[in-house]
């Protein structure tokens, strides 16, 4: 629920997550394929930094 709410907020503020250069979107007759690889890498980096900061804060 939290992740869904965050994605909804990102959409409301017009951040380009999911539409970054490097995200793969293929549309053919009657089907489509979407793989947001750049967005996943960016979110992974941000969440890693946040998790490390939280871990360091609570280990003191």
Secondary structure, 3 states (H helix, E strand, C coil): CHHHHHHHHHHHCCCCCCCCCCCEEEEECCEEEEECHHHHHHHHHHHHHHHHHHHHHHCC
